[in-house]
């Protein structure tokens, strides 16, 4: 009986020691995990990345050539933290492949202004009247652009749409975009020049006069091209589906002119 009691006491002691050891390990493990969690919590704020600040002054300096209203609206967009939408629209003279002036300009604008802008390109192989009758204006309006550079289908209208009707269509486009965005600003530009044309220069002169009368900024990129009455101009043009459009060389001249306007040094 005595031996049994001694053995029982021994087993109780061993059990107590084992339980104590396990309890201590569990407590130590929990404390260590808690300490690690607290340490990670302290370190997390230091590891979080801070969003890059927009250099407003630098960006606004790039817009020095823009109309005053467009500059003010761009500044407002910067302050509100929303992208400013620029729309490049017109006929297939825009060129929608990588060598086209519109795509080159889009890439340059996105590189210079970063996420502060969005650039949309919309090209249509239509006259201005077809553009309106087919309700293509809805596609532009849905974008609610802040600034639109419109090449108003002047070459496509040649011989098909009267000058007065062309101008009415331009006004309808401007009105539609302004209704969608009251702060919208429009710019006009002619299509590419042609070699030794007759009626076409009259259309382009009328477009320039219309822009002046309506106080719409007019970007006359023709000043960067060779004289349309010289044979040299043919080196910048190509026949495509019965229409004379810029070739790679012509798109480059057009692009560089617009680049200097939209991104001031």
C-alpha positions in Angstrom: 0.0 0.0 0.0 2.8 2.4 0.9 4.6 1.6 -2.4 1.4 2.4 -4.3 1.0 5.8 -2.6 4.6 6.7 -3.4 4.2 5.7 -7.0 0.9 7.7 -7.2 2.6 10.8 -5.8 5.5 10.4 -8.3 3.1 10.2 -11.2 1.2 13.3 -9.9 4.5 15.2 -9.7 5.6 14.2 -13.2 2.2 15.1 -14.6 2.3 18.5 -12.9 5.7 19.3 -14.3 4.7 18.3 -17.8 1.5 20.3 -17.7 3.4 23.3 -16.4 6.0 23.0 -19.1 3.4 22.9 -21.8 1.4 25.8 -20.4 4.6 27.9 -20.2 5.4 27.1 -23.8 1.9 28.0 -25.0 2.0 31.3 -23.1 5.4 32.1 -24.4 4.3 31.3 -28.0 1.2 33.5 -27.7 3.2 36.4 -26.2 5.8 36.1 -29.0 3.0 36.1 -31.7 1.4 39.1 -30.1 4.7 40.9 -30.0 5.3 40.2 -33.7 1.8 41.4 -34.6 2.4 44.6 -32.7 5.8 45.1 -34.3 4.3 44.6 -37.8 1.5 47.0 -37.0 4.1 49.6 -36.1 6.0 49.0 -39.3 3.1 49.0 -41.7 2.5 52.7 -41.8 6.2 53.2 -42.7 5.9 50.7 -45.6 2.8 52.2 -47.1 3.6 54.2 -50.3 2.5 57.8 -50.5 0.8 58.8 -53.8 3.0 61.0 -56.0 2.1 64.6 -55.8 1.2 66.4 -59.0 3.5 69.2 -59.9 0.7 71.7 -60.8 3.0 74.5 -61.7 5.0 72.4 -64.1 2.0 71.0 -65.8 0.3 74.3 -66.2 3.4 75.7 -67.8 3.0 73.1 -70.6 -0.4 74.6 -71.4 0.8 78.1 -72.1 -0.4 78.0 -75.7 -3.9 76.7 -74.8 -7.0 79.0 -74.8 -7.3 80.8 -71.4 -10.6 79.0 -70.6 -9.1 75.6 -71.3 -6.1 76.3 -69.1 -8.4 77.4 -66.2 -10.6 74.3 -66.6 -7.4 72.1 -66.7 -6.2 73.7 -63.5 -9.6 73.1 -61.9 -9.4 69.4 -62.9 -6.0 69.1 -61.3 -7.4 70.6 -58.1 -10.4 68.2 -58.1 -8.1 65.2 -58.9 -10.0 64.2 -62.1 -8.6 63.6 -65.6 -9.0 66.3 -68.2 -10.4 64.8 -71.5 -8.9 65.9 -74.8 -10.7 64.8 -78.0 -9.0 64.6 -81.4 -11.8 64.3 -84.0 -12.3 64.5 -87.7 -12.0 62.7 -91.0 -9.6 59.9 -91.9 -6.9 62.6 -92.4 -6.2 62.1 -88.7 -4.4 58.9 -89.4 -5.3 56.1 -86.9 -2.2 53.9 -87.2 1.1 54.4 -85.3 2.5 56.9 -87.9 -0.7 59.0 -87.9 -0.4 62.5 -86.3 -3.3 61.8 -84.0 -1.9 58.7 -82.5 1.6 60.2 -82.2 0.1 63.3 -80.5 -2.0 61.1 -78.2 1.1 59.3 -76.9 3.1 62.5 -76.5 0.2 64.1 -74.5 -0.1 61.1 -72.2 3.6 61.1 -71.6 3.8 64.8 -70.8 0.7 65.1 -68.7 0.5 61.6 -67.3 -2.7 60.5 -65.6 -4.0 64.1 -65.4 -5.4 63.8 -68.9 -7.3 61.3 -71.1 -6.9 61.5 -74.9 -9.6 60.1 -77.2 -9.3 59.8 -81.0 -12.4 59.6 -83.2 -12.0 59.4 -87.0 -14.8 59.1 -89.6 -14.7 58.7 -93.4 -17.7 60.9 -93.9 -18.7 64.4 -95.0 -19.8 66.7 -92.2 -23.5 66.3 -93.3 -23.2 62.5 -93.2 -21.6 62.8 -89.8 -24.6 64.7 -88.5 -27.3 62.6 -90.3 -25.8 59.4 -89.1 -25.9 60.8 -85.5 -22.1 60.2 -85.0 -22.1 63.3 -82.9 -23.6 61.2 -80.1 -20.3 59.3 -79.9 -18.4 62.5 -79.3 -21.0 63.8 -76.8 -20.8 60.6 -74.8 -17.2 61.3 -74.1 -18.0 64.7 -72.5 -14.6 66.1 -73.6 -13.1 69.2 -71.9 -11.2 70.2 -75.0 -11.8 69.2 -78.6 -9.5 69.6 -81.6 -11.8 69.3 -84.6 -10.8 68.8 -88.2 -14.3 69.5 -89.6 -14.4 67.2 -92.6 -13.5 70.1 -94.9 -11.8 68.0 -97.5 -14.5 65.3 -97.4 -17.1 68.1 -98.0 -15.2 69.3 -101.1 -17.7 69.4 -104.0 -20.4 67.6 -101.9 -21.4 70.0 -99.1 -21.9 73.8 -99.5 -19.5 75.9 -97.4 -22.5 77.4 -95.4 -23.8 74.0 -94.6 -20.3 72.8 -93.5 -20.2 75.7 -91.1 -23.7 75.0 -89.7 -22.5 71.4 -89.0 -19.5 72.7 -87.2 -21.7 74.9 -85.0 -24.0 71.9 -84.3 -21.0 69.9 -83.2 -19.8 72.6 -80.9 -23.3 73.2 -79.4 -23.7 69.4 -78.8 -20.4 69.2 -77.0 -21.1 72.3 -75.0 -24.4 71.0 -73.8 -22.7 67.8 -72.6 -20.0 69.8 -70.9 -20.7 73.6 -70.3 -16.9 74.1 -69.8 -16.0 72.6 -73.2 -13.6 74.4 -75.4 -13.3 73.8 -79.1 -10.3 74.3 -81.5 -10.5 74.1 -85.3 -7.9 73.1 -87.8 -8.0 72.4 -91.6 -7.3 69.0 -93.1 -4.0 68.5 -95.0 -3.2 70.8 -98.0 -3.4 69.6 -101.6 -1.2 70.3 -104.6 -2.3 73.1 -106.8 -6.0 72.8 -105.9 -8.6 75.3 -107.1 -11.8 75.3 -105.0 -10.3 73.6 -101.9 -8.2 76.6 -100.8 -11.4 78.7 -100.9 -13.1 76.3 -98.5 -10.1 76.4 -96.2 -10.0 80.2 -96.2 -13.7 80.3 -95.4 -13.1 77.9 -92.5 -10.4 80.2 -91.1 -12.7 83.2 -91.5 -15.6 81.3 -89.8 -13.3 80.4 -86.9 -12.3 84.1 -86.5 -15.9 85.3 -86.6 -17.1 82.7 -84.1 -14.0 83.3 -81.9 -12.9 79.7 -82.2 -9.1 79.2 -81.9 -7.8 78.1 -85.3 -4.6 76.0 -85.6 -3.2 76.7 -89.0 -0.7 73.8 -89.4 -0.5 74.6 -93.2 2.3 77.1 -92.2 4.5 74.1 -91.4 4.0 72.4 -94.8 5.7 73.2 -98.1 3.9 75.7 -100.4 0.7 73.8 -101.7 1.4 75.3 -105.2 4.9 73.7 -105.4 5.6 70.2 -106.5 7.4 69.6 -103.2 4.1 69.2 -101.4 3.5 66.0 -103.3 6.3 64.4 -101.3 4.1 64.7 -98.2 0.9 63.3 -99.7 -0.5 59.9 -100.9 -3.7 58.9 -102.7 -5.9 56.6 -100.6 -9.2 55.3 -101.8 -9.7 58.3 -104.1 -8.7 60.9 -101.4 -5.4 62.7 -101.0 -4.1 62.2 -97.5 -0.9 62.8 -95.6 1.8 60.1 -96.0 4.2 59.4 -93.2 6.2 62.5 -93.9 3.1 64.6 -94.0 1.8 63.2 -90.7 5.1 64.0 -89.1 4.9 67.7 -90.1 1.3 67.9 -88.9 2.2 66.2 -85.6 5.2 68.4 -84.9 3.1 71.5 -85.4 0.4 70.4 -82.9 3.0 69.0 -80.5 4.5 72.5 -80.1 1.1 73.9 -79.5 -0.2 71.4 -76.9 3.1 71.0 -75.1 4.9 74.3 -74.5 8.6 74.2 -73.8 
